[in-house]
Amino acid sequence: MREEPPDEEVRSRYLDFCAARISEVFLSLSDERTYQLMEEAASEAGLEIGSLGFSEMMDLVTERLRHSVPLPEFADWVREYRAAPESFDHLFLEPEASGSSDVGGGEHLE
């Protein structure tokens, strides 16, 4: 039987799960849809698109997705995770195990 991870690890895994879901949706968007979401978010925030840098534009799209991608409440997710943690294993691979590498000289995006 698997040992249950401490609460802080479960919360971290929940946040990883949510980030993975949002990233998955973000990466599935066409360039046109990404730009449309960015335009909508910029307009709602009263921002001029021409004055925004790339990071600011991507932040707008990410924030927009955060509010539109259906994510489970923490308590619901914990029940599901505790019932079958192995079904979530693919989301929690260590960077070395997944074959990813640090791009940008070791900087981590947060």
ABEGO torsion letter per residue (X at the ends): XBBBBBAAAAAAAAAAAAAAAAAAAAAABBAAAAAAAAAAAAAAAGBBAAABBAAAAAAAAAAAAAAABBBBBAAAAAAAAAABAAAAAAAABBAAAAGBBBBGGGBBBX
